[in-house]
Structures are given as C-alpha cells and as structure tokens.
Amino acid sequence: MKWRFAKLARFQCFRPSRRCRVGDVDRTQPQTQLIVVFGIRMTHRVRSELLEIQPLEEAHRDDALAWVQSGVPIFRVAKPATPPKHLVSYFAVVDSGNILLVDHKNAQLWLPSGGHVEPDEDPRATVVRELKEELGLAIGLESVGPPTMVTVTETVGLTSGHTDVSLWYVTPGDRSAALEFDRDEFNQVRWFPFAETPVERCEPHLKRFLAKLARADA
C-alpha cells in the first residue's frame, strides 16, 4: 500500500505529545493550505459515503461520522498504525451467493479483501487500486457503488491495538476466473458459499454483512 504526500503531513502534524488536528498546522504556508483543502474535500466525501449506507447501523455510523467531522486525521500515514484510528475500504467480491475471502497473515483471520485509504484518496478508488494489487483484478471506478455497511473495530492479530473505520463495498466476481493474489499478505484465497463461511475465524462483522447481502438478493 503506497501513500503520497503523507510525509509532509506527518512532519507538520504529528508530535508525540498530542494528536494532530486541522487547526494545528500553519495555514499560511502554501503546501499546508493545499493539504487542508484536500483534507476538507475528502472529509466531505467520506461523510457522504457514510450517509449512503442503508439501513443505518446507528452506533457504528454515528461513531464514524463524529470522527470524520472532528478534524482529526482520518488516513493512515505510517505503518502499522499512525494515527491509531484510520480509514479502510473493504471490498467483498461476490458471485451468486459466494464470497471470496483472503486468509490474512497479519490479522490471522479470513477477511474480505481491503486496504487502507491513502491520503486524499476517494474510498472507492481504494477499492479499484487494492483489487488490482491484491487479486490482480481490474475494474473501473464507475463499477464501484455506495458502501453497504460501516464498522468501527479494534484490530486483532500481529498488528493489533488500533481501530479501523471500515467502509464495506461489494464488487461482482467470477468464480471461474484465475486469481493472482498477494502472497506476501495472504496465505491463500478461497470462495465460500455465504452459509459456509468460517465465521469462527472471520472478521467479526462478516456474518452481519452476509445477512445484508442475502436480504438484498431475496
């Protein structure tokens, strides 16, 4: 996962003694003005994505909306977890009641594919980029619809201890298509019928997500 002007943002914002807010930076500097404009624009974009989700999971949605509107940084700018709460796009690849899951090495769970949203990146563009990087599949941005769900979850596994605010998207897949997955990140990838997903070793909200997909298809 790559990041663009994160170094500049980190040097201007992050200090050990406090969390960075938009008001902490020197707005008189041209490069800072650019960052603030990008940040405000993408904050509005993420807020609009959250408001697209129906039906609303109120606790998670309200937490995410309050966080986005608070002015704190929402993008990860340094691994493994700076800032400790940051934005993620999940994208569930589905085909006729089946979902493609990845056996994630760090999380030690079966997960939908996904990745951290880069600074000033549209969360839907994250889906397009990560789908290509992780699974070798190419789609256009216009193919990505609104998110189906949002979750606010403390991570587990080898890089536990931070919080992912995850927008859950759905992309159509083809079980017969060959996959070239990222072997540095995943042990394996596998298609599961919705009813046969190994929920005891999955992302904790996956069962609820699959139930939403099943209701939508009914």
LUMVO-49671 format. One record per residue (C-alpha): x, y, z; residue in three letters. Coordinates in steps of 0.25 Angstrom, whole numbers. Example, Ala and Ser with C-alpha at 12.3 -4.5 7.8 and 13.67 -1.06 7.14 Angstrom:
<site><X>49</X><Y>-18</Y><Z>31</Z><residuo>ALA</residuo></site>
<site><X>55</X><Y>-4</Y><Z>29</Z><residuo>SER</residuo></site>
***
This chain:
<site><X>0</X><Y>0</Y><Z>0</Z><residuo>MET</residuo></site>
<site><X>6</X><Y>13</Y><Z>-4</Z><residuo>LYS</residuo></site>
<site><X>4</X><Y>27</Y><Z>1</Z><residuo>TRP</residuo></site>
<site><X>6</X><Y>41</Y><Z>-6</Z><residuo>ARG</residuo></site>
<site><X>9</X><Y>54</Y><Z>2</Z><residuo>PHE</residuo></site>
<site><X>8</X><Y>47</Y><Z>15</Z><residuo>ALA</residuo></site>
<site><X>22</X><Y>50</Y><Z>19</Z><residuo>LYS</residuo></site>
<site><X>19</X><Y>65</Y><Z>18</Z><residuo>LEU</residuo></site>
<site><X>6</X><Y>63</Y><Z>26</Z><residuo>ALA</residuo></site>
<site><X>13</X><Y>55</Y><Z>37</Z><residuo>ARG</residuo></site>
<site><X>25</X><Y>65</Y><Z>39</Z><residuo>PHE</residuo></site>
<site><X>15</X><Y>77</Y><Z>40</Z><residuo>GLN</residuo></site>
<site><X>5</X><Y>70</Y><Z>49</Z><residuo>CYS</residuo></site>
<site><X>9</X><Y>58</Y><Z>57</Z><residuo>PHE</residuo></site>
<site><X>16</X><Y>61</Y><Z>70</Z><residuo>ARG</residuo></site>
<site><X>17</X><Y>51</Y><Z>82</Z><residuo>PRO</residuo></site>
<site><X>10</X><Y>59</Y><Z>92</Z><residuo>SER</residuo></site>
<site><X>-3</X><Y>61</Y><Z>85</Z><residuo>ARG</residuo></site>
<site><X>-12</X><Y>57</Y><Z>73</Z><residuo>ARG</residuo></site>
<site><X>-12</X><Y>65</Y><Z>61</Z><residuo>CYS</residuo></site>
<site><X>-24</X><Y>74</Y><Z>57</Z><residuo>ARG</residuo></site>
<site><X>-26</X><Y>82</Y><Z>45</Z><residuo>VAL</residuo></site>
<site><X>-25</X><Y>94</Y><Z>53</Z><residuo>GLY</residuo></site>
<site><X>-11</X><Y>90</Y><Z>58</Z><residuo>ASP</residuo></site>
<site><X>-4</X><Y>93</Y><Z>45</Z><residuo>VAL</residuo></site>
<site><X>1</X><Y>107</Y><Z>40</Z><residuo>ASP</residuo></site>
<site><X>-9</X><Y>110</Y><Z>29</Z><residuo>ARG</residuo></site>
<site><X>-1</X><Y>122</Y><Z>24</Z><residuo>THR</residuo></site>
<site><X>9</X><Y>112</Y><Z>17</Z><residuo>GLN</residuo></site>
<site><X>4</X><Y>109</Y><Z>2</Z><residuo>PRO</residuo></site>
<site><X>7</X><Y>94</Y><Z>4</Z><residuo>GLN</residuo></site>
<site><X>-1</X><Y>94</Y><Z>17</Z><residuo>THR</residuo></site>
<site><X>-13</X><Y>101</Y><Z>10</Z><residuo>GLN</residuo></site>
<site><X>-13</X><Y>90</Y><Z>-1</Z><residuo>LEU</residuo></site>
<site><X>-13</X><Y>79</Y><Z>10</Z><residuo>ILE</residuo></site>
<site><X>-24</X><Y>86</Y><Z>17</Z><residuo>VAL</residuo></site>
<site><X>-33</X><Y>88</Y><Z>4</Z><residuo>VAL</residuo></site>
<site><X>-30</X><Y>73</Y><Z>1</Z><residuo>PHE</residuo></site>
<site><X>-34</X><Y>69</Y><Z>15</Z><residuo>GLY</residuo></site>
<site><X>-47</X><Y>76</Y><Z>15</Z><residuo>ILE</residuo></site>
<site><X>-51</X><Y>72</Y><Z>2</Z><residuo>ARG</residuo></site>
<site><X>-49</X><Y>57</Y><Z>5</Z><residuo>MET</residuo></site>
<site><X>-55</X><Y>58</Y><Z>19</Z><residuo>THR</residuo></site>
<site><X>-68</X><Y>63</Y><Z>12</Z><residuo>HIS</residuo></site>
<site><X>-66</X><Y>51</Y><Z>2</Z><residuo>ARG</residuo></site>
<site><X>-65</X><Y>41</Y><Z>13</Z><residuo>VAL</residuo></site>
<site><X>-77</X><Y>47</Y><Z>21</Z><residuo>ARG</residuo></site>
<site><X>-85</X><Y>46</Y><Z>8</Z><residuo>SER</residuo></site>
<site><X>-81</X><Y>31</Y><Z>7</Z><residuo>GLU</residuo></site>
<site><X>-85</X><Y>28</Y><Z>21</Z><residuo>LEU</residuo></site>
<site><X>-99</X><Y>35</Y><Z>19</Z><residuo>LEU</residuo></site>
<site><X>-101</X><Y>26</Y><Z>7</Z><residuo>GLU</residuo></site>
<site><X>-102</X><Y>13</Y><Z>16</Z><residuo>ILE</residuo></site>
<site><X>-116</X><Y>7</Y><Z>17</Z><residuo>GLN</residuo></site>
<site><X>-121</X><Y>2</Y><Z>27</Z><residuo>PRO</residuo></site>
<site><X>-112</X><Y>10</Y><Z>36</Z><residuo>LEU</residuo></site>
<site><X>-104</X><Y>3</Y><Z>47</Z><residuo>GLU</residuo></site>
<site><X>-106</X><Y>15</Y><Z>56</Z><residuo>GLU</residuo></site>
<site><X>-95</X><Y>12</Y><Z>67</Z><residuo>ALA</residuo></site>
<site><X>-84</X><Y>10</Y><Z>56</Z><residuo>HIS</residuo></site>
<site><X>-89</X><Y>21</Y><Z>47</Z><residuo>ARG</residuo></site>
<site><X>-90</X><Y>31</Y><Z>58</Z><residuo>ASP</residuo></site>
<site><X>-76</X><Y>28</Y><Z>63</Z><residuo>ASP</residuo></site>
<site><X>-71</X><Y>29</Y><Z>49</Z><residuo>ALA</residuo></site>
<site><X>-78</X><Y>42</Y><Z>46</Z><residuo>LEU</residuo></site>
<site><X>-74</X><Y>48</Y><Z>59</Z><residuo>ALA</residuo></site>
<site><X>-59</X><Y>44</Y><Z>56</Z><residuo>TRP</residuo></site>
<site><X>-59</X><Y>49</Y><Z>41</Z><residuo>VAL</residuo></site>
<site><X>-65</X><Y>63</Y><Z>46</Z><residuo>GLN</residuo></site>
<site><X>-56</X><Y>64</Y><Z>58</Z><residuo>SER</residuo></site>
<site><X>-44</X><Y>69</Y><Z>49</Z><residuo>GLY</residuo></site>
<site><X>-34</X><Y>58</Y><Z>54</Z><residuo>VAL</residuo></site>
<site><X>-26</X><Y>51</Y><Z>43</Z><residuo>PRO</residuo></site>
<site><X>-34</X><Y>40</Y><Z>36</Z><residuo>ILE</residuo></site>
<site><X>-24</X><Y>34</Y><Z>27</Z><residuo>PHE</residuo></site>
<site><X>-12</X><Y>25</Y><Z>31</Z><residuo>ARG</residuo></site>
<site><X>1</X><Y>32</Y><Z>28</Z><residuo>VAL</residuo></site>
<site><X>11</X><Y>22</Y><Z>35</Z><residuo>ALA</residuo></site>
<site><X>11</X><Y>7</Y><Z>38</Z><residuo>LYS</residuo></site>
<site><X>6</X><Y>0</Y><Z>46</Z><residuo>PRO</residuo></site>
<site><X>-4</X><Y>10</Y><Z>52</Z><residuo>ALA</residuo></site>
<site><X>-2</X><Y>25</Y><Z>51</Z><residuo>THR</residuo></site>
<site><X>-11</X><Y>31</Y><Z>54</Z><residuo>PRO</residuo></site>
<site><X>-17</X><Y>19</Y><Z>63</Z><residuo>PRO</residuo></site>
<site><X>-31</X><Y>21</Y><Z>57</Z><residuo>LYS</residuo></site>
<site><X>-31</X><Y>21</Y><Z>41</Z><residuo>HIS</residuo></site>
<site><X>-40</X><Y>19</Y><Z>29</Z><residuo>LEU</residuo></site>
<site><X>-41</X><Y>5</Y><Z>22</Z><residuo>VAL</residuo></site>
<site><X>-48</X><Y>1</Y><Z>10</Z><residuo>SER</residuo></site>
<site><X>-53</X><Y>-14</Y><Z>10</Z><residuo>TYR</residuo></site>
<site><X>-58</X><Y>-19</Y><Z>-4</Z><residuo>PHE</residuo></site>
<site><X>-65</X><Y>-32</Y><Z>-4</Z><residuo>ALA</residuo></site>
<site><X>-64</X><Y>-40</Y><Z>-17</Z><residuo>VAL</residuo></site>
<site><X>-77</X><Y>-48</Y><Z>-19</Z><residuo>VAL</residuo></site>
<site><X>-83</X><Y>-57</Y><Z>-29</Z><residuo>ASP</residuo></site>
<site><X>-96</X><Y>-64</Y><Z>-28</Z><residuo>SER</residuo></site>
<site><X>-97</X><Y>-66</Y><Z>-13</Z><residuo>GLY</residuo></site>
<site><X>-82</X><Y>-68</Y><Z>-11</Z><residuo>ASN</residuo></site>
<site><X>-72</X><Y>-58</Y><Z>-5</Z><residuo>ILE</residuo></site>
<site><X>-57</X><Y>-58</Y><Z>-8</Z><residuo>LEU</residuo></site>
<site><X>-49</X><Y>-57</Y><Z>5</Z><residuo>LEU</residuo></site>
<site><X>-34</X><Y>-56</Y><Z>8</Z><residuo>VAL</residuo></site>
<site><X>-26</X><Y>-63</Y><Z>19</Z><residuo>ASP</residuo></site>
<site><X>-19</X><Y>-51</Y><Z>24</Z><residuo>HIS</residuo></site>
<site><X>-5</X><Y>-53</Y><Z>30</Z><residuo>LYS</residuo></site>
<site><X>-5</X><Y>-41</Y><Z>40</Z><residuo>ASN</residuo></site>
<site><X>-20</X><Y>-42</Y><Z>44</Z><residuo>ALA</residuo></site>
<site><X>-19</X><Y>-57</Y><Z>45</Z><residuo>GLN</residuo></site>
<site><X>-34</X><Y>-57</Y><Z>40</Z><residuo>LEU</residuo></site>
<site><X>-42</X><Y>-59</Y><Z>28</Z><residuo>TRP</residuo></site>
<site><X>-45</X><Y>-45</Y><Z>22</Z><residuo>LEU</residuo></site>
<site><X>-51</X><Y>-39</Y><Z>10</Z><residuo>PRO</residuo></site>
<site><X>-41</X><Y>-32</Y><Z>2</Z><residuo>SER</residuo></site>
<site><X>-38</X><Y>-18</Y><Z>6</Z><residuo>GLY</residuo></site>
<site><X>-27</X><Y>-7</Y><Z>9</Z><residuo>GLY</residuo></site>
<site><X>-24</X><Y>6</Y><Z>16</Z><residuo>HIS</residuo></site>
<site><X>-29</X><Y>18</Y><Z>9</Z><residuo>VAL</residuo></site>
<site><X>-17</X><Y>27</Y><Z>5</Z><residuo>GLU</residuo></site>
<site><X>-17</X><Y>42</Y><Z>8</Z><residuo>PRO</residuo></site>
<site><X>-27</X><Y>49</Y><Z>-1</Z><residuo>ASP</residuo></site>
<site><X>-32</X><Y>37</Y><Z>-8</Z><residuo>GLU</residuo></site>
<site><X>-46</X><Y>34</Y><Z>-11</Z><residuo>ASP</residuo></site>
<site><X>-50</X><Y>21</Y><Z>-3</Z><residuo>PRO</residuo></site>
<site><X>-56</X><Y>16</Y><Z>-16</Z><residuo>ARG</residuo></site>
<site><X>-43</X><Y>18</Y><Z>-23</Z><residuo>ALA</residuo></site>
<site><X>-36</X><Y>10</Y><Z>-12</Z><residuo>THR</residuo></site>
<site><X>-45</X><Y>-2</Y><Z>-16</Z><residuo>VAL</residuo></site>
<site><X>-40</X><Y>-1</Y><Z>-30</Z><residuo>VAL</residuo></site>
<site><X>-26</X><Y>0</Y><Z>-26</Z><residuo>ARG</residuo></site>
<site><X>-26</X><Y>-11</Y><Z>-16</Z><residuo>GLU</residuo></site>
<site><X>-34</X><Y>-20</Y><Z>-24</Z><residuo>LEU</residuo></site>
<site><X>-23</X><Y>-19</Y><Z>-35</Z><residuo>LYS</residuo></site>
<site><X>-11</X><Y>-20</Y><Z>-25</Z><residuo>GLU</residuo></site>
<site><X>-17</X><Y>-31</Y><Z>-16</Z><residuo>GLU</residuo></site>
<site><X>-24</X><Y>-40</Y><Z>-26</Z><residuo>LEU</residuo></site>
<site><X>-20</X><Y>-36</Y><Z>-40</Z><residuo>GLY</residuo></site>
<site><X>-34</X><Y>-32</Y><Z>-44</Z><residuo>LEU</residuo></site>
<site><X>-36</X><Y>-19</Y><Z>-52</Z><residuo>ALA</residuo></site>
<site><X>-49</X><Y>-11</Y><Z>-51</Z><residuo>ILE</residuo></site>
<site><X>-53</X><Y>4</Y><Z>-54</Z><residuo>GLY</residuo></site>
<site><X>-57</X><Y>14</Y><Z>-43</Z><residuo>LEU</residuo></site>
<site><X>-71</X><Y>15</Y><Z>-49</Z><residuo>GLU</residuo></site>
<site><X>-73</X><Y>0</Y><Z>-45</Z><residuo>SER</residuo></site>
<site><X>-72</X><Y>3</Y><Z>-30</Z><residuo>VAL</residuo></site>
<site><X>-85</X><Y>6</Y><Z>-24</Z><residuo>GLY</residuo></site>
<site><X>-88</X><Y>12</Y><Z>-10</Z><residuo>PRO</residuo></site>
<site><X>-83</X><Y>5</Y><Z>2</Z><residuo>PRO</residuo></site>
<site><X>-93</X><Y>-6</Y><Z>8</Z><residuo>THR</residuo></site>
<site><X>-88</X><Y>-5</Y><Z>23</Z><residuo>MET</residuo></site>
<site><X>-79</X><Y>3</Y><Z>32</Z><residuo>VAL</residuo></site>
<site><X>-72</X><Y>-3</Y><Z>44</Z><residuo>THR</residuo></site>
<site><X>-62</X><Y>3</Y><Z>55</Z><residuo>VAL</residuo></site>
<site><X>-54</X><Y>-9</Y><Z>60</Z><residuo>THR</residuo></site>
<site><X>-41</X><Y>-11</Y><Z>68</Z><residuo>GLU</residuo></site>
<site><X>-32</X><Y>-19</Y><Z>61</Z><residuo>THR</residuo></site>
<site><X>-26</X><Y>-33</Y><Z>65</Z><residuo>VAL</residuo></site>
<site><X>-14</X><Y>-41</Y><Z>61</Z><residuo>GLY</residuo></site>
<site><X>0</X><Y>-38</Y><Z>59</Z><residuo>LEU</residuo></site>
<site><X>-3</X><Y>-23</Y><Z>58</Z><residuo>THR</residuo></site>
<site><X>-14</X><Y>-22</Y><Z>68</Z><residuo>SER</residuo></site>
<site><X>-17</X><Y>-10</Y><Z>76</Z><residuo>GLY</residuo></site>
<site><X>-22</X><Y>1</Y><Z>66</Z><residuo>HIS</residuo></site>
<site><X>-36</X><Y>4</Y><Z>61</Z><residuo>THR</residuo></site>
<site><X>-41</X><Y>2</Y><Z>47</Z><residuo>ASP</residuo></site>
<site><X>-53</X><Y>10</Y><Z>42</Z><residuo>VAL</residuo></site>
<site><X>-57</X><Y>1</Y><Z>30</Z><residuo>SER</residuo></site>
<site><X>-66</X><Y>4</Y><Z>18</Z><residuo>LEU</residuo></site>
<site><X>-71</X><Y>-9</Y><Z>13</Z><residuo>TRP</residuo></site>
<site><X>-73</X><Y>-9</Y><Z>-3</Z><residuo>TYR</residuo></site>
<site><X>-78</X><Y>-20</Y><Z>-12</Z><residuo>VAL</residuo></site>
<site><X>-72</X><Y>-24</Y><Z>-25</Z><residuo>THR</residuo></site>
<site><X>-76</X><Y>-35</Y><Z>-35</Z><residuo>PRO</residuo></site>
<site><X>-67</X><Y>-46</Y><Z>-37</Z><residuo>GLY</residuo></site>
<site><X>-65</X><Y>-59</Y><Z>-45</Z><residuo>ASP</residuo></site>
<site><X>-62</X><Y>-72</Y><Z>-38</Z><residuo>ARG</residuo></site>
<site><X>-56</X><Y>-78</Y><Z>-51</Z><residuo>SER</residuo></site>
<site><X>-46</X><Y>-66</Y><Z>-53</Z><residuo>ALA</residuo></site>
<site><X>-32</X><Y>-69</Y><Z>-49</Z><residuo>ALA</residuo></site>
<site><X>-26</X><Y>-60</Y><Z>-37</Z><residuo>LEU</residuo></site>
<site><X>-12</X><Y>-55</Y><Z>-35</Z><residuo>GLU</residuo></site>
<site><X>-12</X><Y>-51</Y><Z>-21</Z><residuo>PHE</residuo></site>
<site><X>-2</X><Y>-44</Y><Z>-12</Z><residuo>ASP</residuo></site>
<site><X>5</X><Y>-56</Y><Z>-5</Z><residuo>ARG</residuo></site>
<site><X>13</X><Y>-46</Y><Z>4</Z><residuo>ASP</residuo></site>
<site><X>0</X><Y>-42</Y><Z>10</Z><residuo>GLU</residuo></site>
<site><X>-9</X><Y>-55</Y><Z>9</Z><residuo>PHE</residuo></site>
<site><X>-7</X><Y>-70</Y><Z>12</Z><residuo>ASN</residuo></site>
<site><X>-18</X><Y>-73</Y><Z>2</Z><residuo>GLN</residuo></site>
<site><X>-31</X><Y>-68</Y><Z>-4</Z><residuo>VAL</residuo></site>
<site><X>-44</X><Y>-76</Y><Z>-6</Z><residuo>ARG</residuo></site>
<site><X>-58</X><Y>-75</Y><Z>-10</Z><residuo>TRP</residuo></site>
<site><X>-68</X><Y>-79</Y><Z>1</Z><residuo>PHE</residuo></site>
<site><X>-84</X><Y>-80</Y><Z>0</Z><residuo>PRO</residuo></site>
<site><X>-90</X><Y>-70</Y><Z>9</Z><residuo>PHE</residuo></site>
<site><X>-95</X><Y>-81</Y><Z>18</Z><residuo>ALA</residuo></site>
<site><X>-82</X><Y>-88</Y><Z>19</Z><residuo>GLU</residuo></site>
<site><X>-72</X><Y>-76</Y><Z>23</Z><residuo>THR</residuo></site>
<site><X>-63</X><Y>-80</Y><Z>35</Z><residuo>PRO</residuo></site>
<site><X>-70</X><Y>-69</Y><Z>44</Z><residuo>VAL</residuo></site>
<site><X>-62</X><Y>-74</Y><Z>56</Z><residuo>GLU</residuo></site>
<site><X>-49</X><Y>-69</Y><Z>49</Z><residuo>ARG</residuo></site>
<site><X>-54</X><Y>-57</Y><Z>41</Z><residuo>CYS</residuo></site>
<site><X>-55</X><Y>-42</Y><Z>42</Z><residuo>GLU</residuo></site>
<site><X>-65</X><Y>-41</Y><Z>54</Z><residuo>PRO</residuo></site>
<site><X>-76</X><Y>-33</Y><Z>46</Z><residuo>HIS</residuo></site>
<site><X>-75</X><Y>-42</Y><Z>33</Z><residuo>LEU</residuo></site>
<site><X>-87</X><Y>-50</Y><Z>38</Z><residuo>LYS</residuo></site>
<site><X>-96</X><Y>-38</Y><Z>38</Z><residuo>ARG</residuo></site>
<site><X>-91</X><Y>-33</Y><Z>25</Z><residuo>PHE</residuo></site>
<site><X>-94</X><Y>-46</Y><Z>18</Z><residuo>LEU</residuo></site>
<site><X>-108</X><Y>-45</Y><Z>24</Z><residuo>ALA</residuo></site>
<site><X>-110</X><Y>-32</Y><Z>18</Z><residuo>LYS</residuo></site>
<site><X>-105</X><Y>-37</Y><Z>4</Z><residuo>LEU</residuo></site>
<site><X>-115</X><Y>-49</Y><Z>6</Z><residuo>ALA</residuo></site>
<site><X>-127</X><Y>-40</Y><Z>9</Z><residuo>ARG</residuo></site>
<site><X>-123</X><Y>-31</Y><Z>-3</Z><residuo>ALA</residuo></site>
<site><X>-123</X><Y>-43</Y><Z>-12</Z><residuo>ASP</residuo></site>
<site><X>-136</X><Y>-48</Y><Z>-7</Z><residuo>ALA</residuo></site>
***
